[in-house]
Amino acid sequence: MKVIHEYQQISSNCGRGIALGNFDGVHIGHQKLIQHLLAKSKSKKLESCVYTFMNHTIPVISNGNTMKHITSLHVKKEIFNSFGIDILYLDNFSKELMALSPKEFVENILVKMLNCKEAIVGFDYRFGHKAEGDVFLLKELGELYGFQVTVIDAVTIEKEKVSSSNIRKYLVNGDIQKVNRFLGRYFSLYNKVIHGDARGTKLGYPTANIAIDPLQLLPEPGVYATLIKANNETYRGATFIGTTPTFESHTPSIETFIIDYEGNLYDQYIDIYFVERIRGQVKFKTAEELIIQINSDIKEIKKHLQSKLNVLK
């Protein structure tokens, strides 16, 4: 997969099938769209391309209101690459781009820059200034400029629409199993292991603390059964997200005790895959009570992850 950023040159000689959207989460609805992209591109001998943004559209549209992402750009790239698309075009969603009318966006971006021959979008896709363009207008413009438009219907699970907004809701409520069903994979975090306060080591459970991306949406505070990818190996983990109220700390952290691992991961990047929520954040009266609970958590986590180690290989 070739990754192209804004303003970089892309050949306009090659006809392309293009999937359009924000793709936050790259959930099973997005994956259905990508599968159609690959099938259409193959049948028409087109280059397959995903056109999306490096940044979220909401802060630009709303003049600075933050919107945390479900999947980081790194994770997004990994997922798109796994599907085998030819090109990932990462544009910068800016005031200038937002000001383009629907017709200008189609003419300048889809036709002149990307040489679109087949556009694949979700049923609720909007584009152009003030989101004036919808799938019906896109089809009209497709007829004008000579490309086909395929619209993908919503995907539902138990009569509930799979959407980024629903995933956000379940994630912040700690329903990680529902999140994983909607994503079609384990929710994951990827970042660098940093130095913490070594409290886990003092308790007998050394942890790998990862840096917190301020734009990353996190699960509800608590303890989770996780799978860890580090040094090309997969391990079981007990991951805590939140503050440490037992020690009167109010600083958020992400700490993982990696089961059956001995070594130093400082300054290395690791992936944390969230399998199941074990319990919420609790303030214990003493450190001894916390140690007893950690022992219990790890026993339970080992049971949950007993058959999961090969899932990521």
C-alpha positions as CSV (number, residue, x, y, z in Angstrom):
1,M,0.0,0.0,0.0
2,K,1.3,3.4,-1.0
3,V,0.5,6.2,1.5
4,I,0.2,9.7,-0.1
5,H,-0.2,12.9,2.0
6,E,-1.7,16.2,1.0
7,Y,-0.1,18.1,-1.9
8,Q,2.0,15.1,-2.9
9,Q,1.8,14.2,-6.6
10,I,-0.3,11.3,-7.6
11,S,-0.5,10.1,-11.2
12,S,-3.7,11.1,-12.9
13,N,-3.1,8.6,-15.8
14,C,-4.4,5.7,-13.8
15,G,-8.2,5.2,-13.4
16,R,-9.2,4.6,-9.7
17,G,-11.9,3.2,-7.6
18,I,-12.1,5.4,-4.5
19,A,-13.7,4.9,-1.1
20,L,-14.6,8.1,0.7
21,G,-15.2,8.8,4.3
22,N,-13.7,9.6,7.8
23,F,-13.3,5.9,8.6
24,D,-13.0,6.6,12.4
25,G,-12.7,3.1,13.9
26,V,-12.6,1.4,10.5
27,H,-15.6,-0.7,11.9
28,I,-17.4,-3.5,10.1
29,G,-19.5,-1.0,8.1
30,H,-16.4,0.7,6.8
31,Q,-14.9,-2.8,6.1
32,K,-17.9,-3.7,3.9
33,L,-17.3,-0.5,2.0
34,I,-13.6,-1.3,1.5
35,Q,-14.5,-4.9,0.3
36,H,-16.8,-3.3,-2.3
37,L,-14.0,-1.0,-3.3
38,L,-11.6,-3.9,-3.8
39,A,-14.2,-5.9,-5.8
40,K,-15.2,-3.0,-8.1
41,S,-11.6,-2.0,-8.7
42,K,-10.5,-5.6,-9.5
43,S,-13.5,-6.1,-11.9
44,K,-12.8,-2.8,-13.7
45,K,-9.0,-3.0,-13.6
46,L,-8.8,0.1,-11.5
47,E,-6.3,1.1,-8.8
48,S,-8.0,0.9,-5.4
49,C,-7.7,4.1,-3.3
50,V,-9.1,5.2,0.1
51,Y,-9.4,9.0,0.4
52,T,-9.7,10.2,4.0
53,F,-8.2,12.7,6.3
54,M,-5.2,12.9,8.7
55,N,-7.2,14.9,11.1
56,H,-10.8,14.7,12.3
57,T,-13.3,17.0,10.6
58,I,-15.2,18.1,13.7
59,P,-12.6,20.5,15.2
60,V,-12.4,22.3,11.9
61,I,-16.1,22.4,11.3
62,S,-16.9,23.5,14.9
63,N,-14.1,26.1,15.2
64,G,-11.9,24.1,17.6
65,N,-14.1,21.8,19.6
66,T,-12.1,18.6,20.1
67,M,-13.1,15.2,18.9
68,K,-11.1,12.3,20.1
69,H,-10.5,9.4,17.7
70,I,-11.4,5.8,18.1
71,T,-8.4,4.7,16.0
72,S,-5.1,6.5,15.8
73,L,-3.6,7.3,12.3
74,H,-1.0,4.5,12.9
75,V,-3.7,1.9,13.6
76,K,-5.8,3.1,10.6
77,K,-2.9,2.7,8.3
78,E,-2.2,-0.8,9.6
79,I,-5.9,-1.8,9.0
80,F,-6.1,-0.4,5.5
81,N,-2.8,-2.1,4.6
82,S,-4.1,-5.4,5.8
83,F,-7.0,-5.2,3.3
84,G,-4.5,-4.8,0.4
85,I,-5.6,-1.5,-1.1
86,D,-3.2,0.1,-3.5
87,I,-3.3,3.8,-2.2
88,L,-4.2,5.5,1.0
89,Y,-4.6,9.2,0.3
90,L,-4.4,11.2,3.6
91,D,-5.6,14.8,3.0
92,N,-5.6,17.6,5.6
93,F,-9.1,18.7,6.4
94,S,-8.8,22.5,6.4
95,K,-10.9,25.6,6.1
96,E,-9.9,25.8,2.5
97,L,-11.0,22.3,1.7
98,M,-14.2,22.8,3.7
99,A,-15.0,25.9,1.6
100,L,-15.1,23.9,-1.6
101,S,-18.6,23.5,-3.0
102,P,-19.7,19.9,-3.6
103,K,-19.1,20.4,-7.4
104,E,-15.7,21.9,-6.8
105,F,-14.7,19.0,-4.5
106,V,-15.7,16.4,-7.1
107,E,-14.1,18.3,-10.0
108,N,-10.9,19.2,-8.3
109,I,-10.3,16.3,-6.0
110,L,-12.1,13.2,-7.3
111,V,-11.8,13.9,-11.1
112,K,-8.7,16.0,-11.8
113,M,-6.5,14.9,-8.9
114,L,-7.5,11.2,-8.4
115,N,-9.1,10.3,-11.8
116,C,-12.0,8.6,-10.1
117,K,-13.9,6.1,-12.2
118,E,-15.8,4.4,-9.4
119,A,-16.8,6.1,-6.0
120,I,-17.9,3.9,-3.1
121,V,-19.5,5.7,-0.1
122,G,-21.7,5.0,2.9
123,F,-25.4,5.8,2.8
124,D,-24.9,8.9,5.0
125,Y,-21.9,10.3,3.2
126,R,-21.8,14.1,3.0
127,F,-19.3,16.4,1.3
128,G,-18.6,19.9,0.2
129,H,-19.3,23.3,1.9
130,K,-21.5,22.9,4.9
131,A,-22.0,19.2,4.0
132,E,-24.4,20.3,1.2
133,G,-23.5,17.3,-0.9
134,D,-25.2,13.9,-0.3
135,V,-25.2,10.5,-2.1
136,F,-27.9,11.7,-4.5
137,L,-25.9,14.8,-5.6
138,L,-22.8,12.6,-5.8
139,K,-24.6,10.3,-8.3
140,E,-25.7,13.3,-10.3
141,L,-22.1,14.6,-10.4
142,G,-20.9,11.2,-11.3
143,E,-23.1,11.2,-14.4
144,L,-21.7,14.6,-15.3
145,Y,-18.1,13.7,-14.9
146,G,-18.2,10.1,-16.0
147,F,-17.8,8.0,-12.9
148,Q,-20.1,5.4,-11.2
149,V,-21.2,5.7,-7.6
150,T,-21.9,2.7,-5.3
151,V,-23.7,3.4,-2.0
152,I,-23.3,1.0,0.9
153,D,-26.2,0.5,3.2
154,A,-25.9,0.5,7.0
155,V,-24.7,-2.6,8.8
156,T,-26.6,-3.6,11.8
157,I,-26.0,-5.9,14.8
158,E,-29.1,-7.0,16.7
159,K,-31.1,-4.2,15.0
160,E,-28.6,-1.6,16.1
161,K,-26.7,0.4,13.4
162,V,-22.9,0.0,13.5
163,S,-21.5,3.5,13.6
164,S,-18.6,5.4,15.0
165,S,-20.9,7.3,17.4
166,N,-22.3,4.1,18.8
167,I,-18.8,2.7,19.2
168,R,-17.8,5.8,21.1
169,K,-20.8,5.4,23.4
170,Y,-19.9,1.8,24.3
171,L,-16.2,2.5,24.6
172,V,-16.6,5.2,27.2
173,N,-19.0,3.0,29.1
174,G,-16.5,0.1,29.2
175,D,-18.6,-2.3,27.1
176,I,-15.5,-3.5,25.3
177,Q,-17.1,-6.7,24.0
178,K,-19.7,-4.7,22.1
179,V,-17.0,-2.3,20.8
180,N,-15.1,-5.3,19.5
181,R,-18.1,-6.8,17.8
182,F,-18.8,-3.5,16.0
183,L,-15.1,-3.1,15.1
184,G,-14.8,-6.7,13.9
185,R,-11.5,-6.9,15.8
186,Y,-10.1,-6.0,19.2
187,F,-10.0,-2.4,20.1
188,S,-6.4,-1.4,20.4
189,L,-3.9,1.3,21.5
190,Y,-0.4,1.8,20.1
191,N,2.2,4.0,21.8
192,K,5.6,4.3,23.4
193,V,6.4,2.7,26.7
194,I,7.5,5.5,29.1
195,H,8.9,5.7,32.6
196,G,6.3,5.7,35.4
197,D,6.6,6.0,39.1
198,A,7.6,2.3,39.5
199,R,4.7,1.7,41.9
200,G,3.8,-1.5,40.2
201,T,7.4,-2.8,40.7
202,K,7.1,-2.0,44.4
203,L,3.9,-4.0,44.6
204,G,5.5,-7.0,42.9
205,Y,3.8,-6.3,39.5
206,P,6.0,-4.2,37.2
207,T,4.0,-2.5,34.5
208,A,4.7,-1.1,31.1
209,N,3.2,2.4,31.1
210,I,2.4,3.9,27.7
211,A,2.1,7.5,26.7
212,I,-1.4,8.8,26.5
213,D,-2.4,10.5,23.2
214,P,-4.5,13.5,24.2
215,L,-6.7,12.9,21.1
216,Q,-7.2,9.2,21.7
217,L,-10.6,8.1,23.1
218,L,-10.1,5.7,25.9
219,P,-12.3,2.9,27.5
220,E,-13.9,3.6,30.8
221,P,-11.4,3.5,33.7
222,G,-10.8,0.0,35.1
223,V,-8.9,-3.3,34.6
224,Y,-9.0,-5.1,31.2
225,A,-7.8,-8.5,30.0
226,T,-5.5,-7.6,27.1
227,L,-3.2,-9.1,24.5
228,I,0.2,-7.3,24.1
229,K,2.3,-7.3,20.9
230,A,5.9,-6.4,21.7
231,N,9.1,-7.4,19.9
232,N,7.0,-9.4,17.4
233,E,5.7,-11.6,20.2
234,T,2.2,-11.8,21.7
235,Y,1.7,-11.9,25.5
236,R,-1.2,-11.8,27.9
237,G,-1.7,-8.7,29.9
238,A,-3.6,-7.0,32.7
239,T,-4.2,-3.4,31.7
240,F,-5.3,-0.7,34.0
241,I,-6.7,2.6,32.7
242,G,-7.4,5.5,35.0
243,T,-6.0,7.3,38.1
244,T,-4.7,5.4,41.1
245,P,-7.0,6.6,43.9
246,T,-5.5,4.1,46.4
247,F,-2.4,6.3,46.3
248,E,-4.2,9.6,46.0
249,S,-3.0,10.1,42.4
250,H,-5.3,12.0,40.0
251,T,-3.0,11.7,37.0
252,P,-4.5,9.4,34.3
253,S,-2.3,6.5,33.2
254,I,-2.3,3.3,31.1
255,E,-0.4,0.6,32.9
256,T,0.0,-3.0,31.7
257,F,1.4,-6.0,33.7
258,I,2.6,-8.3,31.0
259,I,2.2,-11.9,32.1
260,D,5.2,-14.2,31.7
261,Y,7.4,-11.4,30.4
262,E,10.7,-10.3,31.8
263,G,12.6,-7.4,30.2
264,N,12.8,-3.7,29.5
265,L,10.4,-2.1,27.0
266,Y,11.2,1.5,27.7
267,D,11.0,3.7,24.5
268,Q,9.7,0.8,22.5
269,Y,6.2,0.9,20.9
270,I,3.7,-1.7,21.8
271,D,0.2,-2.7,20.8
272,I,-2.5,-3.3,23.5
273,Y,-5.6,-5.2,22.4
274,F,-8.5,-5.1,24.7
275,V,-10.4,-8.4,25.0
276,E,-12.6,-8.0,28.1
277,R,-13.3,-5.7,31.0
278,I,-12.6,-7.3,34.3
279,R,-13.7,-4.6,36.8
280,G,-13.9,-0.9,37.4
281,Q,-11.6,1.5,39.2
282,V,-11.6,1.0,42.9
283,K,-10.0,2.9,45.8
284,F,-8.5,0.4,48.3
285,K,-7.9,1.1,51.9
286,T,-4.4,-0.3,51.9
287,A,-1.7,-1.4,49.4
288,E,-2.1,-4.9,50.8
289,E,-5.8,-5.0,49.7
290,L,-4.8,-3.8,46.3
291,I,-2.2,-6.6,45.9
292,I,-4.8,-9.2,46.9
293,Q,-7.1,-7.8,44.2
294,I,-4.4,-7.7,41.6
295,N,-3.7,-11.4,42.3
296,S,-7.4,-12.2,41.8
297,D,-7.5,-10.1,38.6
298,I,-4.5,-11.9,37.0
299,K,-6.0,-15.3,37.8
300,E,-9.2,-14.3,36.1
301,I,-7.4,-12.7,33.1
302,K,-5.4,-15.9,32.6
303,K,-8.6,-17.8,32.3
304,H,-10.2,-15.4,29.8
305,L,-7.0,-15.3,27.6
306,Q,-6.1,-19.0,27.8
307,S,-7.1,-19.7,24.2
308,K,-6.5,-16.2,22.7
309,L,-2.7,-16.0,22.3
310,N,-2.8,-17.3,18.7
311,V,-5.5,-14.8,17.6
312,L,-3.0,-12.1,16.6
313,K,-0.4,-14.4,15.0
